[in-house]
Amino acid sequence: MHLCLPKLVAIALKMPDGSPLRQANVLLKIQTFASYKNDISLFPFATNDEGIARITNAEMRAEVSATYDSGLMDYTAIESAYDMVEIRLCSQSEIEGAIACRTNTWKCLLEGEKKRWKTINKLLALLKSSTNNLLIIPEELAFRPKIRDAWAKPDAEYEYQIHVRIKN
């Protein structure tokens, strides 16, 4: 089956005991898996003060548009991707790499990003305000807190929980 970007995705942070982790600005990434050419990563999405990230279809499509703008020949339509996605917490080095990239190389917003951020400074402010460094998020993808699910229903809404530990 092919990927259908949902209408809304809500991801709540939880402590290992299942209690809410109310932490703002924890950054997440949605990884898609291409059936042809390259995978598309949708990033960044942040939690609010309640520790919940609410990601709309429009935000996901804006990130897809930015990916196409970065190298159209390298990607096929997002809808041709496999329906399996992975939502994961970003590691601190991943965020630092994004800050360096957007400060030194990609210094302007890509087409889809203009809809979300308006200016590069707003995007950089979000990346720099990340609180991921306060959480235990391994660099290795295999050990990183994540969710895997199939997005095959048009106009679906999904709710997930990611369990994560706070650094001592």
C-alpha positions as CSV (number, residue, x, y, z in Angstrom):
1,M,0.0,0.0,0.0
2,H,1.0,3.6,-0.5
3,L,1.4,6.4,2.0
4,C,-1.5,8.6,2.8
5,L,-0.4,11.7,4.9
6,P,-3.0,12.0,7.7
7,K,-5.1,14.9,8.6
8,L,-3.6,15.1,12.0
9,V,-1.0,13.3,14.1
10,A,-0.7,13.9,17.9
11,I,2.3,12.6,19.8
12,A,2.3,12.8,23.6
13,L,5.5,12.4,25.6
14,K,5.3,10.0,28.5
15,M,7.6,9.0,31.3
16,P,8.5,5.3,31.6
17,D,5.8,4.9,34.2
18,G,3.2,6.2,31.7
19,S,2.7,9.6,33.4
20,P,2.8,12.7,31.1
21,L,6.1,14.4,30.4
22,R,5.0,18.1,30.0
23,Q,8.0,19.5,28.2
24,A,7.9,22.0,25.4
25,N,10.2,22.2,22.4
26,V,11.1,18.5,22.1
27,L,11.8,18.0,18.4
28,L,10.5,15.1,16.4
29,K,11.1,13.8,12.9
30,I,8.8,11.8,10.7
31,Q,10.7,9.4,8.5
32,T,9.1,8.0,5.3
33,F,10.4,5.1,3.3
34,A,10.5,5.5,-0.5
35,S,9.5,2.7,-2.8
36,Y,11.7,4.4,-5.4
37,K,14.6,6.9,-5.2
38,N,15.1,8.6,-1.7
39,D,13.3,8.6,1.6
40,I,11.8,11.8,2.8
41,S,12.3,13.1,6.3
42,L,9.8,15.6,7.7
43,F,11.4,17.8,10.3
44,P,11.1,19.7,12.7
45,F,8.0,19.3,14.7
46,A,7.9,20.4,18.3
47,T,6.0,19.6,21.5
48,N,3.9,22.3,23.2
49,D,3.9,23.1,27.0
50,E,1.9,19.9,27.6
51,G,4.5,17.7,25.9
52,I,2.3,17.1,22.9
53,A,3.2,17.6,19.3
54,R,0.2,18.2,17.0
55,I,1.2,17.9,13.4
56,T,-1.3,18.9,10.7
57,N,-1.5,17.6,7.1
58,A,-0.6,21.2,5.9
59,E,2.6,21.1,8.0
60,M,3.6,17.7,6.7
61,R,2.9,18.8,3.1
62,A,5.0,22.0,3.6
63,E,8.0,19.8,4.7
64,V,7.4,17.6,1.7
65,S,7.4,20.6,-0.6
66,A,10.7,21.8,1.0
67,T,12.3,18.4,0.4
68,Y,11.3,18.6,-3.3
69,D,12.7,22.1,-3.5
70,S,16.0,20.9,-2.1
71,G,16.5,18.4,-4.9
72,L,13.5,17.6,-7.0
73,M,15.3,15.0,-9.2
74,D,16.2,13.0,-6.0
75,Y,12.6,12.3,-4.9
76,T,9.4,10.8,-6.2
77,A,5.9,11.8,-5.0
78,I,5.4,11.2,-1.3
79,E,2.3,9.2,-2.1
80,S,4.4,6.6,-3.8
81,A,6.3,5.9,-0.5
82,Y,5.5,2.7,1.5
83,D,2.7,3.3,4.0
84,M,5.1,2.6,6.9
85,V,6.5,5.6,8.8
86,E,8.7,6.1,11.8
87,I,8.2,9.0,14.2
88,R,11.3,9.5,16.3
89,L,12.8,12.0,18.8
90,C,15.8,13.8,17.3
91,S,19.2,13.4,18.9
92,Q,21.1,16.4,20.1
93,S,23.8,15.9,17.4
94,E,21.0,15.8,14.7
95,I,19.7,19.1,15.9
96,E,23.1,20.7,16.1
97,G,23.8,19.4,12.6
98,A,20.6,21.1,11.4
99,I,21.5,24.3,13.0
100,A,25.0,24.3,11.4
101,C,23.5,23.4,8.0
102,R,20.9,26.2,8.2
103,T,23.5,28.7,9.5
104,N,26.3,27.9,7.1
105,T,24.9,26.2,3.9
106,W,21.1,26.4,3.5
107,K,20.8,30.0,4.7
108,C,17.3,30.6,3.3
109,L,14.0,28.9,3.6
110,L,13.0,26.4,1.0
111,E,9.6,26.7,-0.7
112,G,7.5,24.7,1.8
113,E,9.3,26.1,4.8
114,K,8.1,29.6,4.0
115,K,4.6,28.5,4.8
116,R,5.6,27.3,8.3
117,W,8.4,29.6,9.4
118,K,8.2,32.9,7.4
119,T,11.9,33.6,8.1
120,I,15.0,31.5,8.6
121,N,15.5,33.1,12.0
122,K,12.2,31.6,13.2
123,L,13.3,28.2,12.1
124,L,16.7,28.6,13.7
125,A,15.0,29.9,16.9
126,L,13.0,26.7,17.2
127,L,16.0,24.5,16.6
128,K,18.1,26.4,19.1
129,S,15.3,26.3,21.7
130,S,15.1,22.5,21.6
131,T,15.0,20.7,24.9
132,N,15.9,17.3,23.5
133,N,19.3,17.6,25.3
134,L,17.4,17.2,28.7
135,L,16.2,13.7,27.6
136,I,18.0,10.4,27.2
137,I,18.0,10.1,23.4
138,P,20.6,7.7,22.1
139,E,22.4,8.6,18.9
140,E,21.9,5.1,17.5
141,L,18.6,5.0,15.6
142,A,17.9,1.4,16.8
143,F,17.8,2.5,20.4
144,R,16.1,5.9,19.9
145,P,12.5,6.4,21.3
146,K,10.2,6.0,18.3
147,I,6.9,4.9,16.9
148,R,6.3,2.8,13.7
149,D,2.9,2.7,12.1
150,A,1.2,2.3,8.7
151,W,-0.5,5.4,7.2
152,A,-2.7,4.0,4.6
153,K,-6.1,5.6,5.3
154,P,-6.9,9.0,3.7
155,D,-7.8,11.8,6.1
156,A,-6.9,9.7,9.1
157,E,-6.1,11.1,12.6
158,Y,-3.5,9.3,14.7
159,E,-2.6,9.6,18.4
160,Y,0.6,8.1,19.7
161,Q,2.7,8.1,22.9
162,I,6.5,8.1,23.0
163,H,8.1,7.0,26.3
164,V,11.3,8.7,27.2
165,R,13.5,9.2,30.2
166,I,14.8,12.5,31.6
167,K,18.5,12.9,32.2
168,N,19.5,13.0,35.9
